[in-house]
Structure formats: C-alpha cells, structure tokens
Amino acid sequence: MKPGYFDMTVHDVDRARRFFESVFGWRFEKLTTSDEYYRIEAGPADEPGINGGIGMVGLARISEGRPLTQVSIPVPNLEEFIIKIKEYGGYVLESKMAIPGVGWYATCAEPGGLIFGVLEPDPKAA
C-alpha cells in the first residue's frame, strides 16, 4: 500500500504557505472545521504524487512543539492494521479517531519510532 496523504505541522502557517506557494506552486484551501489547517493541492490531478495538509504544531500533539512531516497510508480496515502494526513491533501513539467526512485515523510508529498515520476512508465518519 502506498502513502495517500502527507501532513505537515509548522510554527507559522501563513509563512509556510507563502513559501510552498512561491517555490512549488502549491494551492491551499482552508478547512472550515479548523482555524489553522489547510488542505494542500500539491499539483495537477494528472501529475504523479499525493496531496496533503498543513497546520500549526499545536494541533498535532505528537509533534511535541516541533515542525513535523508525516505520511498517512490508506487501509481498508483500520482495526486489522492496528493489530498487524502491534504484531510486528510497532505501536499506536494516538488511538482510532474520526476525521469527520474523511474516515477513521490512528497515529502509529514503526519499531524504531518513525511516525506515520493509517486511515480507513469513510465519508460517514463523525
């Protein structure tokens, strides 16, 4: 399974947005559910790659106040993958939670501590 989304947390969202808009031509859309989070369109739909989001470090408890980039991997069944992650020595940092209108999400880490997300798409998640 390949990553489907990247998420960045930064100290200054406006400054980072201007930087990525200027350097890479990314487009940003503010989410109505958050004052400090934007979806990133990181290129045309027909171009290879994934889109992402950007928000303040304070929105991501796991960032511990530091800038962070993490990828999320879409999975068909979040609970099954949480079991597999633990079975192979990984661990769950943030338990299953709903991202309204998007799906079910958990923040995990591989045995060495590299953080990643797993997401079960479900537009009915609330």
Backbone as CSV, one residue per row, in Angstrom:
resi,resn,N_x,N_y,N_z,CA_x,CA_y,CA_z,C_x,C_y,C_z
1,MET,0.857,-1.179,0.000,0.000,0.000,0.000,0.891,1.227,0.000
2,LYS,0.551,2.208,-0.827,1.388,3.393,-0.887,0.740,4.547,-0.126
3,PRO,1.564,5.470,0.376,1.017,6.619,1.095,0.000,7.362,0.234
4,GLY,-0.991,7.913,0.910,-2.043,8.628,0.204,-2.155,10.082,0.592
5,TYR,-1.381,10.531,1.594,-1.545,11.889,2.102,-0.310,12.242,2.915
6,PHE,0.098,13.490,2.886,1.152,13.948,3.784,0.606,15.078,4.634
7,ASP,1.137,15.197,5.820,0.679,16.214,6.754,1.901,16.900,7.350
8,MET,1.889,18.228,7.330,3.000,18.995,7.883,2.486,19.878,9.012
9,THR,3.237,19.956,10.093,2.917,20.890,11.163,4.080,21.874,11.256
10,VAL,3.743,23.148,11.373,4.741,24.220,11.345,4.443,25.245,12.433
11,HIS,5.413,26.101,12.721,5.216,27.166,13.710,4.403,28.332,13.147
12,ASP,4.566,28.648,11.865,3.906,29.794,11.248,3.263,29.347,9.937
13,VAL,1.962,29.052,9.980,1.251,28.514,8.821,1.278,29.492,7.650
14,ASP,1.023,30.774,7.905,0.990,31.744,6.806,2.342,31.842,6.104
15,ARG,3.393,31.882,6.862,4.743,31.962,6.280,5.059,30.699,5.474
16,ALA,4.736,29.537,6.020,4.983,28.276,5.313,4.138,28.198,4.047
17,ARG,2.881,28.634,4.117,2.015,28.639,2.925,2.632,29.493,1.826
18,ARG,3.044,30.708,2.167,3.657,31.590,1.168,4.899,30.943,0.562
19,PHE,5.708,30.296,1.389,6.915,29.623,0.922,6.571,28.535,-0.107
20,PHE,5.682,27.608,0.252,5.360,26.491,-0.632,4.594,26.934,-1.874
21,GLU,3.762,27.984,-1.756,3.098,28.548,-2.935,4.132,29.107,-3.906
22,SER,5.085,29.863,-3.380,6.100,30.511,-4.219,7.074,29.516,-4.832
23,VAL,7.539,28.565,-4.047,8.564,27.635,-4.523,7.975,26.551,-5.428
24,PHE,6.861,25.931,-5.011,6.331,24.769,-5.732,5.001,25.005,-6.447
25,GLY,4.384,26.160,-6.230,3.102,26.438,-6.865,1.934,25.712,-6.227
26,TRP,2.102,25.230,-4.977,1.015,24.528,-4.303,-0.140,25.486,-4.033
27,ARG,-1.352,24.917,-4.019,-2.551,25.701,-3.699,-3.111,25.224,-2.369
28,PHE,-3.651,26.161,-1.591,-4.121,25.869,-0.242,-5.594,26.216,-0.114
29,GLU,-6.324,25.346,0.596,-7.739,25.577,0.871,-7.961,25.429,2.369
30,LYS,-8.425,26.505,2.992,-8.664,26.477,4.444,-9.861,25.584,4.760
31,LEU,-9.682,24.701,5.728,-10.791,23.848,6.155,-11.730,24.648,7.044
32,THR,-12.994,24.459,6.865,-13.964,25.182,7.680,-14.019,24.645,9.106
33,THR,-13.492,23.446,9.315,-13.526,22.839,10.652,-12.364,23.272,11.530
34,SER,-11.430,24.059,10.978,-10.252,24.446,11.752,-9.766,25.825,11.330
35,ASP,-9.365,26.627,12.322,-8.829,27.953,12.026,-7.416,27.892,11.465
36,GLU,-6.701,26.838,11.756,-5.281,26.787,11.419,-4.879,25.586,10.571
37,TYR,-5.786,25.018,9.796,-5.432,23.869,8.977,-5.896,24.084,7.544
38,TYR,-5.017,23.778,6.601,-5.291,23.947,5.186,-5.007,22.644,4.444
39,ARG,-5.873,22.297,3.507,-5.593,21.193,2.576,-4.655,21.734,1.514
40,ILE,-3.738,20.893,1.064,-2.766,21.282,0.044,-3.040,20.503,-1.230
41,GLU,-3.213,21.231,-2.329,-3.230,20.625,-3.648,-1.815,20.793,-4.183
42,ALA,-1.059,19.705,-4.186,0.368,19.772,-4.486,0.673,19.544,-5.958
43,GLY,-0.252,19.886,-6.818,-0.039,19.750,-8.255,-1.305,19.303,-8.944
44,PRO,-1.284,19.296,-10.264,-2.458,18.882,-11.037,-2.840,17.425,-10.755
45,ALA,-4.120,17.117,-10.910,-4.623,15.769,-10.630,-3.962,14.713,-11.504
46,ASP,-3.542,15.080,-12.707,-2.927,14.098,-13.608,-1.427,13.946,-13.388
47,GLU,-0.878,14.658,-12.428,0.548,14.568,-12.114,0.749,13.538,-10.999
48,PRO,1.801,12.701,-11.071,2.036,11.724,-10.001,2.288,12.417,-8.660
49,GLY,1.955,11.734,-7.600,2.207,12.258,-6.261,0.948,12.296,-5.430
50,ILE,1.078,12.818,-4.218,-0.043,12.871,-3.286,-0.248,14.303,-2.813
51,ASN,-1.437,14.588,-2.340,-1.753,15.875,-1.747,-1.619,15.777,-0.238
52,GLY,-1.777,16.900,0.438,-1.597,16.867,1.877,-2.309,17.982,2.587
53,GLY,-1.746,18.345,3.747,-2.303,19.399,4.569,-1.217,20.018,5.415
54,ILE,-1.545,21.195,5.969,-0.591,21.910,6.813,-1.341,22.600,7.943
55,GLY,-0.758,22.543,9.137,-1.366,23.184,10.295,-0.308,23.542,11.321
56,MET,-0.744,24.155,12.398,0.140,24.593,13.472,0.623,23.396,14.299
57,VAL,1.840,23.502,14.814,2.383,22.414,15.639,1.472,22.112,16.820
58,GLY,0.790,23.095,17.340,-0.095,22.887,18.483,-1.277,21.983,18.183
59,LEU,-1.623,21.814,16.896,-2.743,20.945,16.528,-2.359,19.470,16.568
60,ALA,-1.070,19.186,16.508,-0.605,17.803,16.493,0.165,17.512,17.767
61,ARG,-0.487,16.901,18.702,0.121,16.591,19.996,1.437,15.830,19.830
62,ILE,1.491,14.946,18.840,2.686,14.131,18.652,3.890,14.937,18.178
63,SER,3.683,16.153,17.692,4.812,16.957,17.215,5.663,17.485,18.364
64,GLU,5.106,17.459,19.569,5.801,17.937,20.768,6.392,19.331,20.565
65,GLY,5.646,20.181,19.846,6.067,21.566,19.638,7.101,21.763,18.547
66,ARG,7.405,20.713,17.787,8.397,20.807,16.715,7.709,20.649,15.362
67,PRO,8.270,21.271,14.314,7.757,21.003,12.970,7.882,19.514,12.659
68,LEU,6.958,19.008,11.872,6.897,17.575,11.611,6.252,17.336,10.249
69,THR,6.734,16.363,9.521,6.065,15.888,8.315,5.802,14.405,8.517
70,GLN,4.592,13.989,8.224,4.270,12.571,8.339,3.394,12.176,7.164
71,VAL,3.479,10.923,6.775,2.625,10.406,5.712,1.538,9.541,6.329
72,SER,0.427,9.456,5.623,-0.662,8.572,6.033,-0.896,7.560,4.925
73,ILE,-1.201,6.349,5.342,-1.386,5.244,4.415,-2.841,4.797,4.502
74,PRO,-3.565,4.821,3.376,-4.949,4.351,3.407,-4.998,2.837,3.559
75,VAL,-5.891,2.371,4.409,-6.065,0.933,4.654,-7.551,0.594,4.583
76,PRO,-7.875,-0.642,4.209,-9.297,-1.000,4.111,-9.977,-1.218,5.459
77,ASN,-9.195,-1.571,6.498,-9.779,-1.832,7.806,-8.775,-1.395,8.874
78,LEU,-9.022,-0.268,9.502,-8.077,0.313,10.458,-7.777,-0.629,11.619
79,GLU,-8.785,-1.242,12.179,-8.569,-2.108,13.349,-7.682,-3.303,13.013
80,GLU,-7.852,-3.899,11.816,-6.988,-5.009,11.397,-5.531,-4.557,11.298
81,PHE,-5.320,-3.363,10.753,-3.956,-2.881,10.583,-3.318,-2.477,11.905
82,ILE,-4.101,-1.995,12.835,-3.554,-1.699,14.163,-3.049,-2.989,14.808
83,ILE,-3.798,-4.070,14.652,-3.357,-5.369,15.179,-2.045,-5.787,14.522
84,LYS,-1.955,-5.659,13.184,-0.734,-6.038,12.467,0.448,-5.164,12.877
85,ILE,0.207,-3.883,13.040,1.276,-2.961,13.446,1.858,-3.399,14.781
86,LYS,0.993,-3.693,15.737,1.455,-4.142,17.057,2.145,-5.506,16.965
87,GLU,1.591,-6.399,16.151,2.143,-7.743,15.996,3.585,-7.709,15.495
88,TYR,3.912,-6.737,14.661,5.250,-6.651,14.089,6.146,-5.644,14.815
89,GLY,5.786,-5.278,16.039,6.650,-4.466,16.878,6.406,-2.976,16.840
90,GLY,5.432,-2.533,16.058,5.078,-1.121,16.028,4.156,-0.788,17.186
91,TYR,3.784,0.467,17.279,2.882,0.850,18.358,1.983,2.002,17.933
92,VAL,0.916,2.181,18.677,-0.088,3.205,18.412,0.170,4.384,19.338
93,LEU,0.353,5.567,18.768,0.585,6.780,19.553,-0.717,7.528,19.834
94,GLU,-1.616,7.527,18.866,-2.940,8.141,19.030,-3.959,7.129,18.530
95,SER,-4.867,6.744,19.407,-5.867,5.719,19.097,-6.813,6.163,17.995
96,LYS,-7.577,5.204,17.525,-8.563,5.435,16.472,-9.417,6.650,16.801
97,MET,-9.511,7.543,15.807,-10.347,8.733,15.959,-11.022,9.025,14.636
98,ALA,-12.155,9.709,14.712,-12.876,10.092,13.499,-12.319,11.407,12.966
99,ILE,-12.143,11.467,11.662,-11.921,12.738,10.975,-13.213,12.939,10.191
100,PRO,-14.100,13.814,10.675,-15.432,13.941,10.092,-15.414,14.113,8.569
101,GLY,-16.213,13.263,7.912,-16.342,13.310,6.466,-15.184,12.701,5.702
102,VAL,-14.137,12.254,6.412,-12.947,11.693,5.758,-12.792,10.213,6.082
103,GLY,-12.734,9.882,7.380,-12.557,8.485,7.754,-12.061,8.312,9.173
104,TRP,-11.553,7.114,9.444,-11.047,6.739,10.765,-9.534,6.715,10.709
105,TYR,-8.889,7.325,11.699,-7.457,7.572,11.654,-6.787,7.176,12.967
106,ALA,-5.538,6.704,12.876,-4.711,6.468,14.059,-3.272,6.849,13.711
107,THR,-2.570,7.410,14.678,-1.155,7.715,14.506,-0.364,6.567,15.107
108,CYS,0.572,6.043,14.328,1.351,4.880,14.749,2.842,5.152,14.569
109,ALA,3.660,4.198,14.970,5.104,4.277,14.764,5.628,2.879,14.504
110,GLU,6.667,2.808,13.676,7.336,1.532,13.453,8.256,1.276,14.641
111,PRO,8.845,0.081,14.770,9.611,-0.257,15.967,10.721,0.740,16.331
112,GLY,11.299,1.429,15.344,12.359,2.396,15.617,11.863,3.784,15.960
113,GLY,10.558,4.003,15.904,9.985,5.273,16.318,9.525,6.200,15.210
114,LEU,9.716,5.835,13.927,9.247,6.685,12.832,7.725,6.727,12.837
115,ILE,7.179,7.923,12.874,5.734,8.131,12.991,5.078,8.134,11.612
116,PHE,3.897,7.514,11.538,3.089,7.529,10.322,1.621,7.404,10.717
117,GLY,0.744,7.717,9.797,-0.679,7.587,10.054,-1.280,6.475,9.226
118,VAL,-2.367,5.900,9.707,-3.161,4.954,8.933,-4.595,5.480,8.928
119,LEU,-5.215,5.399,7.760,-6.535,5.987,7.568,-7.442,5.025,6.824
120,GLU,-8.583,4.726,7.443,-9.627,3.949,6.776,-10.641,4.962,6.233
121,PRO,-10.675,5.144,4.917,-11.618,6.124,4.356,-13.061,5.746,4.701
122,ASP,-13.829,6.743,5.131,-15.237,6.563,5.434,-15.889,7.937,5.496
123,PRO,-16.558,8.353,4.433,-17.167,9.689,4.416,-18.230,9.888,5.495
124,LYS,-18.705,8.790,6.117,-19.719,8.884,7.163,-19.114,9.028,8.558
125,ALA,-17.774,8.998,8.660,-17.127,9.116,9.975,-17.508,10.433,10.631
126,ALA,-17.782,10.366,11.918,-18.154,11.580,12.645,-17.664,11.515,14.076
